[in-house]
Amino acid sequence: MRGYVVGTLDTKGAELCYLRDCVADAGVETTLVDVSTSGDDTSVEAWRPDVPSREVAAHHPHGPDSVFTGDRGSSVAAMAEALTRFVTSRRDLAGIVGAGGSGGTALITPSMRALAIGVPKVMVSTVASGDVGAYVGPSDIAMLYSVTDVAGLNRISRRVLGNAAHALAGMISHSVPNAPEDRPLVGMTMFGVTTQLVSRLARLLAPSFEPLVFHATGTGGQSMEKLVDSGMLAAVLDMTTTEIADHVVGGVFSAGPDRLGAIGRSGVPYVGSVGAVDMVNFGPLASVPPQFRDRLLHVHNPQVTLMRTTADENVAIGRFIAEALNRCEGPVRFLLPEGGVSLIDGPGQPFHDPDADAALFDTIERHVTPTRRRVVERVDANINDETFADRVLVHFAEVTETVAVTR
């Protein structure tokens, strides 16, 4: 098994070869991969790549000519696609490290995201001190800020690149032993306002299942669904679908238009609800977009401001959920808590709005096509009540064909 060192040798040759040598000196065999988009392999011959850029580009579905277009923007995007196909086809890849500026980071990180969770991934980047969400996504990429530009070797870049190389070598050489666990994995989504429910479910399921709890902040839902697509999860308890509200209305915690897509594609046993769909998430109060300033806002903490969803918005959210559930071929149960969808949606709480909740529930019931395997049920309880948890566990037993868990 080998450590792959990836980058554009036509502009970062010295730095990438230094990375390669550091990884090799740490006792790990290496493969140096060139992803230059100039199309001139002769310009990088001095760096002796193990895999030249044209070999990588040949993995593009439309061939290498689709990569070497002469236009930097389209070439980078096409090479990123080719590299993703290349690395996922390799059977000797034990880990990967890359180095680059904004363009190199955008080129290399998609291939890292395509690798399985747990495969070592290190990216040395000039943009790593900013918002790296677009580069990391739902994956476990370790981003390391380059400090100086990746534009030559100096006393700073040698230390940073050396640290990255040794980090990769250490991760490859010292694998994490598998825990002696044979419990099936269950994905669960949680927010602060659904913590009581999810904590109770996790505790009760723990003797028979291994709960993986994901914070529903956009990347949390994406990470869970990435594991669903990978076949690692035996079931999903998706109690907190607030990311859909952010996607539909325009909040900061959207998981994108494919939220619930992996559920439909995989057929994984699924029990869901509308936890925290009473809210759309923004940053500090001053960051709330002007068109929402006169709405019902709740300062959750200095960095998070919540906005109550309206009945009209809940109709749109309900349609999104219903359409996604209708695409699911696996066993599906979807529960509607009539006593409130979050901790602050009960009587006397700041987001209590029965009419808005009713619009959400009615839309889901109206548009979901019920079948023997796809069931929507109303529960006369708040989502955090024990009686709601009890109904979740009953339905979980049905979709997983296991014995119902009791308190």
N, C-alpha and C positions, 0 to 999 in steps of 0.2 A: 504494500500500500504506500501511496506517495502523497507528498504535499504539493499542491499545484500553486504556482506563483504566476499571477495573471496581470497583464497591463499592456500599455502601448509602448513597445520597445523603440519606436521611432522617436519618441519624445522623452521616455522615462527609462532608457536602457540601463544606465549606470545604477539607478536606484533599484530597479527590479532585479538586476544581477546581484546586487548587494543583498537584497532580501533572500534570493535563492541560495547564495553562499552561506548566509547565516542559518537558514533552515537546514542545509546540508551539514554544516559544521556541528549542528546540534544532534546529528545522527539520523536524520530523516531523509529518505530519498526524495528527489524533487523532479517536477516537470515544469519547465518554463514555457508559458503559453503567450504568444504574441497576438494582440487584438488590435494592432494598428489598422487604420482605415485608409491609409494612403494608397495601398495596393502595390507598393514597391518593396518587395521582400529583400532586395539587394541592400537597402539602406539599413537593415538590421542584422545583416549576416555576421557582423563582428560580435554581436551579443549571443550568438549560437542558441536560438530558441529551439526547444525540443518539438514544439508545435508551431509552425509558421502561421501567419494570419490567414493565408489562403486556405489552409487546411481547416481552420475554424470556420471561415466564411462558407466553405462548401457544405456546411450543415444547415445553411439557410434553406428554407423550403423552395425558394426560387433560384438557388444557386449563387455562386460568389459574385456574379455581375450585379446582383441586387444589393450587395454590400458596398462595392467600390464604385459609387455613383459620381464621385467628385463633389458632392454636396455633403458638408460635414454633418449637418443635422440628420439627414436621412441615412447616412452611412453609419453613424453611431447607433441609431435605433435598429438598423438592420443587423449590425454586428452584435448588438445586445441579444437579439433573437437567436442569431447563429450560435453565440457563446452559450446561451441557455441550453440549446439542444445538444451542443458539444459536451458540456460538463455532465449533463444528466445521462449521457450515453457511456460515460467512462465507468469502468469497473474497478479501477485501481485508485480512485480518488478517496483519500482519507481525510483531507481537509484542504481549504483554499485560502489564499491570502492575495489581496490586490492592493495597488497603490495608484492614486491619481488625483486629478483636480475634479472640478464639477462634471466635466464630460466623461472622464474615466470612471468616476463614481457611478454616474448614470448608466454607463455601459456595463460595468462589472456586477453591480449589486443585483440586477434581475436574475442572473444565473445563480447567485448565492441564495436568493429567496426560493428558487426552484428546488434546492437541495433539501433533504429531510431535516427536520428538527434534530439537533444533536450532532450533525456533521460540523466540525469546526470551521468557522467562517470569520475572517478578520479583514477589515477594510481600512487602510490608511488613507485619509482623505483630507483635503483642504476645507471641506464643508462640514466636517464632523463636529464642530463646536456649535452649530446651529440646529435648526429643526431637521432631524434626520428621518422623520417618520416616513417620508416618501421613498427613502432608500431601504430602510429596514423592514417596513411593513409588518406582517405577522411572523417574521422569521427571527432567528437568534443570531443575527450578525453583530459582531463586536466592532464598533466604529472607533477608530483611534485618530484623533486630530493630529495632523502632520506638523503643526506649529509654523514651520516655514513652508513655503510652497514646495511641491514635489518637482523641483527644478534643479537638480544637482545634489551632490553629496557634500555635507558639511558636518561640523561637530554636533549640530542639533539633529539633522535628518538621520545621521548614522545611528544615534541613540534611539530615536523614535522607530525607525525601520527595524533596527535590531530587536527592540522590544516586541514589535509585531511578529517578527520571525520566530523569536523564542516562545511567544505565546502560542503560535500555531504548532510549533514543534512539541511544546509541552502538552498541548491538548491531544495531539496525535499519539505521542509516546506514552501518555498516562491516561488510558481510557477509564471512564467511569464504570465501575462494575455494576451489572444489573442487579437491582434489588430482588430479593427472593419473594417476588409478588406474583401471584397468579390471579388476582382479582381483576375483573374486567374494568376498563376505564370508562368513566361517565363524565361528559362535559357539562358544566353548569355555568350559567351566567348570573352575575350579581352586581348590584349597585349598593351604595350606602343605604338607600331607602327600601331595599329588599333583602338586606343582610339577615334579618331574623328568620325569614323563610328559608333562604339558601343554607344558612348555617345549620338549621334544624334538619333539613334534608340530607346534607352532607354527613352529619353526625349519625343519622339513622341508617344511611346506606353504607357507611364505612365498613361494617363487618363483612359485607358481601361484595362491595364494589369499591374501586379507588376513585374518589371524586377529584376532578380537575376543575377548579373554580377560576373563571375568567372575568376580569373587571370589564364591564360593558362600556368601554371608552372608545369604541371604533376599532382599534387594533385588537382589543380583547375578543370581540366577536369574529374578526377575521382570523385570529389565531386559532380559535376553537374550530371554525369551519375548515381551516387548513388541515387540522388533525382529522376531521371527519372525512375530507377528501382523501387523506392518506390511508384511511381504513383503520386508524388507531383507536377510535372510540367505539365502544359497544353500544352506547346509547347517549342521548342528549336530554338534559333537563334545562330547557331554555326559558327560565322564569323571567328574565329581564331583557326585553326586546326594545329598550329605549333607543338603541342606535338607529332603529327604523324611523323613529320620530325625528331624530336629528337629520337623517337623510332626506326625509320628505319635506321638512319645514326649513332646514338650513342651519342646523346647529353644528357644533365643533366636534361632536363625537359620532359622526356618521361612520358606519362600516361599509358604505358604498351600496350600489344597487344590487349586489349579489348576496346581500344578507339573506339567509335561509336557502340560498342556492345549493350549498353542499348537502343540505338536508334532503332536498328533492332529488339531487343526482345520486346520492348514495343509498337511499332507502333505509337509513339508520333509524332505529326505534326512537321516537321523538315525543316528548311531552313539553308543551310550551305554554306561555302565558303572556300577559301584556304588562309585565312589571316595569314601572317607571315610564310608561308611555304617556303619563300625564305631564311630562316635562321635556323641554328642549334645552340643551346645555350650551352655555357660552362661557367665556373667560371672565375676567374681572368686570364689575358692573359697567365701567366706562367703555368696555369693548363691545357691549351689546349693540347690534346694528341699529341705526336711527329708526328704521321702520318698525322696530319692536320696542322702542323706549316707553311707549304708553301702555304696554301690556302688563299683565300680572307677573311681576318678577319676584324671585326669592333668592337672597344672597345666601348660598349654601356655605361658602367660606370666601376669604378674600380673592381666591383665584377662580371660583366657579359660581356663576349666576344661572339660576334655573328660571325658565319661562313656562307658564302653564299653557298647555295645548288647548285650543278651542274645539268646539263641536265640529266645525268645518274641517279643521286640520285632522281631527280624529277620523272623520269619514275617509279622507285620503290615506291615512295610516292604516285604517282597517282594510281598505281595498288592497293595499300593498301586501298585507299579511295574508288576506284571503287568497289572492292570486298565487302567492308563493306556496301556501298549503295545498292548493289544488294541484300543484305540480308534483306533490310528494306521492310516491308509490308505496313507500314503507308505512308502517303503522304510525298513526299520528293522533295525538289527543291535544286539544287546545282548551285551556280553562280560563274562564272570565270571572274575576273576583268582583262581585257586585258591591261589596263593601269598600272598594277603593283599590287602586292599582299600585299604591306606594304607601310608605309610612306617613307622608304628608297629604294624602288624598282621602283621609277618613273624616268623619264628622268633627267639626271644630278645628280642622287643620287648614293651613293656608291654601292648599290646592284642591280642597274638597269642591267638586263640581259634578253632581250626579248627571246633569244633562250632557256634559261633554263625554263622560264615561258611557252613557247610554248610546250616544252616537257611535262610539267606537264599537261597543258590543253588538249593536244592531247591525252595523255594516259587516262585521265579521260573520255573524250568523246568516245574514242575507246572501252573502257572496261565496261562502265556503260550500262546496258540493259535498254533502255528507255521504259516506259509504260505511261499510262495515269496519273498515280500517281507518277511516278519517272521521273523528268525532269532535264536536265542539260542545262544551258543557258550561253552564253558568253555575257559580258557587256562591251561596249567600254568606260571604265572609270577606274581610279584608285580605289582601294577598299575604300579609304577615301573620294571619291568625293560624292557630294550630289546626283548626278544622279545614282550612284550605290546604295545608301541608298534607293532611290525611288523604284528601281526594287526589292530590298529586301522586302520592305513593300508591294508591289503588290503581290509578291509570298507568303508572310506571310498571307495576307488576304485570298489567295486561300486555303492554307493548313489548316488554322484554320476556314475557312468558316465564316469570319467576314468581316466587311466593311473596305475597304482599308484606311489606315491612310495617311493623307497628311500634308504637312508643313503648 
